[in-house]
Amino acid sequence: MEKLIITVAPTGAQTTRKHTPYVPFTPKEIADSVYEAWQAGASIAHIHVRDKDGNNSLDLGTYIEVVNRIRDKCDIIINLTTAGGVAMNDEDRLRVCELGSELATFDAGSMNFGSDVFLNSPNFLERLAKKMKEYEIKPEIEIFDVGMIDNTLRIAKKGFIESPFHFQFVLGIRGGMPATPKNLLFLAESIPAGSTWSAIGASKDQLAINTMSIIMGGHVRVGMEDSVYYRQGELAKTNAQFVERIVDLSKTLGRDVATPNQAREILGLGNSKHLKGLSSIGK
């Protein structure tokens, strides 16, 4: 099998200090958490940012500060969210691409998301795909339900997304596919040959889906965006705890863990221009 790529998602859009006092919010907290996760074995950091009050934000200046703080310490792959939250403005979401990160999220369809609606219209998805292609960003194609695979392939046929594709299966969100072994297997068998994939099991299903992904040859995402509990009744105090557990589990199952540059090779990313800090958009 390929070496295992571990993504850390330290903050997310839904996790609050009411859920856990340990979730990182400020640029320094996020960057420090990512650095600790990198030291533990993570090779990708999936970044959400918050404003000074802890609200979801797509502010480019905040993204730049977080990325620069991370880049001062390590070479982890940066994956910026273009979602931010369920009610973000389309134009602000598109502008995230102007930062030119190695990866950015491509949420491949609309859905009920808990008590909200996460809207990703066909027109917006085409615009987002074109923007990512313009700035040489590889989409991390987030799949919450199986129809989103078809949405992606229709856009790819128009030439806006290039293969090989990288999919992130997001299971266990209320409104999306439940986090079951059968659903994960179905999704993994429904994507084009030669694609890479990773998987998330929200909340209580995180470890089970992580374990299946390792065994099946996929990759994994962990972090306080997806679950705040290390085990039942015990809050994780750091995102690195989740990464350390996956590293140990993967070694037990006989699969080595990828470094950031090995992950770049697996995903077909460059390894030079993205390793510098950001001073403005379009860099």
C-alpha positions in Angstrom: 0.0 0.0 0.0 0.9 3.7 -0.4 2.2 5.3 2.8 -0.6 6.7 4.9 -1.3 10.4 4.6 -2.7 11.9 7.8 -4.6 15.2 7.6 -5.1 17.2 10.8 -8.2 19.4 10.9 -7.6 21.4 14.1 -10.5 23.9 14.2 -13.3 23.5 11.7 -16.5 25.6 11.4 -18.8 23.9 14.0 -16.6 23.2 17.0 -17.0 25.8 19.7 -15.4 26.4 23.2 -18.7 25.0 24.6 -17.8 21.7 23.0 -14.2 21.8 24.2 -12.0 24.5 25.8 -9.0 23.1 23.9 -10.1 23.9 20.3 -7.6 26.4 18.8 -9.1 29.7 17.5 -6.4 32.4 17.2 -3.8 32.3 14.4 -1.1 31.4 16.9 -3.2 28.7 18.5 -4.0 27.2 15.2 -0.4 27.3 13.9 1.0 25.9 17.2 -1.6 23.1 17.0 -0.7 22.3 13.4 3.0 22.3 14.3 2.4 19.8 17.1 0.4 17.6 14.8 3.2 17.8 12.2 5.7 16.7 14.8 3.4 13.8 15.6 3.2 12.7 12.0 0.5 14.7 10.1 1.4 15.7 6.5 -1.6 17.9 5.7 -3.2 20.7 7.7 -6.9 21.5 6.8 -7.3 25.1 7.9 -10.4 27.0 9.0 -10.0 30.4 10.7 -12.0 32.4 13.1 -12.4 36.1 13.9 -11.5 37.7 17.3 -14.9 36.6 18.7 -14.5 33.0 17.6 -16.9 33.3 14.6 -16.2 31.6 11.3 -14.2 33.7 8.9 -12.8 33.6 5.4 -10.6 36.7 6.0 -7.5 36.5 3.8 -5.3 38.4 6.2 -6.1 35.8 8.9 -5.3 33.0 6.5 -2.0 34.6 5.6 -1.1 35.0 9.3 -1.9 31.4 10.0 0.0 30.1 7.0 3.1 32.3 7.7 3.2 31.1 11.3 3.0 27.5 10.1 5.6 28.0 7.4 8.0 29.5 10.0 8.0 26.1 11.7 7.4 23.2 9.2 6.7 22.0 5.7 3.3 20.5 6.2 0.9 20.7 3.2 -1.6 23.6 3.5 -5.2 22.8 2.7 -7.4 25.9 3.0 -11.2 25.6 3.3 -13.2 27.4 0.7 -16.4 26.8 2.8 -15.7 28.5 6.2 -19.2 27.8 7.3 -22.6 27.0 5.8 -23.6 30.7 5.2 -20.5 32.2 3.7 -20.6 34.5 0.6 -19.7 32.8 -2.7 -17.3 35.6 -3.7 -15.4 35.4 -0.4 -15.2 31.6 -0.9 -13.7 32.1 -4.3 -11.2 34.6 -3.1 -9.5 32.0 -0.9 -8.1 30.5 -4.1 -6.1 33.6 -4.7 -3.8 32.6 -1.8 -2.6 29.7 -4.0 -2.4 27.0 -1.4 -1.4 23.5 -2.5 -4.8 22.1 -1.7 -8.2 23.7 -1.1 -11.6 22.1 -0.4 -14.1 21.5 -3.1 -17.4 20.7 -1.5 -19.1 18.9 -4.4 -22.8 19.5 -3.8 -25.5 21.0 -1.8 -27.0 19.3 1.3 -28.8 19.6 4.5 -26.1 20.1 7.2 -27.6 19.5 10.6 -30.3 22.2 10.9 -28.8 24.3 8.1 -28.4 24.1 4.3 -24.9 23.9 2.8 -25.4 25.4 -0.7 -23.0 24.6 -3.5 -24.8 25.3 -6.7 -23.6 23.9 -10.1 -22.7 27.4 -11.2 -20.7 28.0 -8.1 -18.9 24.7 -8.3 -17.8 25.4 -11.9 -16.5 28.8 -10.9 -14.7 27.3 -8.0 -13.1 24.6 -10.1 -12.0 27.2 -12.7 -10.5 29.4 -9.9 -8.6 26.5 -8.5 -7.2 25.6 -11.9 -6.2 29.2 -12.5 -4.2 29.3 -9.3 -2.8 25.7 -9.7 -4.5 24.4 -6.6 -5.4 20.7 -6.4 -9.0 20.3 -5.2 -9.7 18.1 -2.2 -13.1 16.9 -3.4 -15.3 16.6 -0.3 -18.0 14.0 -0.7 -20.8 13.9 1.8 -23.1 11.8 -0.4 -22.7 9.6 -3.4 -24.3 12.0 -5.9 -21.5 14.5 -5.3 -19.1 12.1 -7.1 -21.2 12.5 -10.2 -21.3 16.3 -9.8 -17.5 16.3 -9.8 -17.1 14.1 -12.8 -19.5 16.2 -14.9 -17.3 19.3 -14.1 -14.2 17.3 -14.8 -15.6 16.3 -18.3 -15.6 20.1 -19.0 -11.9 20.2 -18.3 -12.2 22.3 -15.1 -10.9 19.5 -12.7 -8.0 17.3 -13.8 -7.3 13.7 -12.9 -5.9 12.0 -10.9 -8.6 13.2 -8.4 -8.2 13.3 -4.6 -11.5 12.7 -2.7 -12.3 13.2 1.0 -15.3 11.1 2.1 -17.1 13.0 4.9 -19.3 10.5 6.7 -21.5 10.9 9.7 -22.8 14.4 9.1 -26.5 14.7 9.8 -27.9 15.2 6.3 -25.1 13.2 4.6 -24.2 9.5 4.4 -24.0 7.7 7.8 -20.5 6.6 8.8 -20.8 2.8 8.2 -18.3 0.3 6.8 -20.8 -0.4 3.9 -21.0 3.2 2.9 -17.2 3.7 3.0 -16.7 0.7 0.8 -19.3 1.8 -1.6 -17.8 5.3 -2.0 -14.3 3.9 -2.4 -15.5 1.6 -5.2 -17.4 4.5 -6.9 -14.6 6.8 -7.8 -12.4 6.6 -10.9 -9.4 4.3 -10.9 -6.2 6.0 -10.0 -7.9 8.4 -7.6 -6.6 8.9 -4.1 -9.0 9.1 -1.2 -9.2 9.9 2.5 -12.1 9.6 4.9 -13.6 11.2 8.0 -16.0 9.7 10.5 -17.7 12.5 12.4 -17.8 12.4 16.2 -18.0 8.9 17.7 -17.3 7.3 14.3 -13.9 8.9 13.8 -11.7 6.0 14.9 -13.7 3.3 13.2 -13.6 5.0 9.9 -9.9 5.9 10.3 -9.2 2.2 11.0 -11.1 1.0 7.9 -9.4 3.6 5.7 -5.9 2.5 6.8 -6.8 -1.2 6.1 -8.5 -0.4 2.7 -5.5 1.7 1.4 -7.1 5.1 1.8 -5.9 8.0 3.9 -7.3 9.6 7.1 -8.3 12.9 8.6 -8.4 13.6 12.3 -8.8 16.6 14.6 -11.1 18.7 16.7 -13.1 19.7 13.6 -14.4 16.1 13.5 -14.3 14.9 17.1 -13.4 16.5 20.4 -13.3 13.2 22.4 -10.2 11.1 22.5 -12.3 8.3 24.0 -15.7 8.2 25.5 -16.0 10.8 28.2 -12.4 12.1 27.7 -11.8 15.3 25.8 -8.6 15.4 23.7 -6.4 18.2 24.9 -4.4 18.5 21.7 -4.9 17.7 18.0 -1.6 15.9 18.1 -3.2 13.2 20.4 -5.4 12.1 17.5 -2.4 12.0 15.1 -0.2 10.0 17.5 -3.0 7.4 17.9 -3.3 7.0 14.1 0.5 6.7 13.7 0.6 4.0 16.3 -2.4 2.2 14.8 -1.0 2.4 11.3 2.3 0.9 12.4 0.4 -1.9 14.2 -1.4 -2.6 11.0 1.8 -2.7 9.0 1.5 0.6 7.1 4.1 3.3 7.1 3.1 7.0 7.5 4.0 9.6 4.8 6.1 12.7 5.4 4.8 15.9 3.8 7.1 15.5 0.7 6.0 11.8 0.3 2.4 13.0 0.5 3.1 15.6 -2.2 4.5 12.8 -4.4 1.4 10.6 -3.8 -1.0 13.4 -4.5 1.0 14.8 -7.5 1.8 18.2 -5.9 4.8 20.3 -6.4 7.2 20.8 -3.4 8.8 24.2 -3.8 6.7 27.3 -4.5 4.2 26.6 -1.7 6.9 26.4 1.0 7.3 30.1 1.3 5.3 32.5 3.5 2.6 34.7 2.1 2.7 38.5 1.9 -0.4 39.1 -0.1 -3.0 37.4 -2.3 -1.9 35.8 -5.5 1.5 34.5 -4.1 
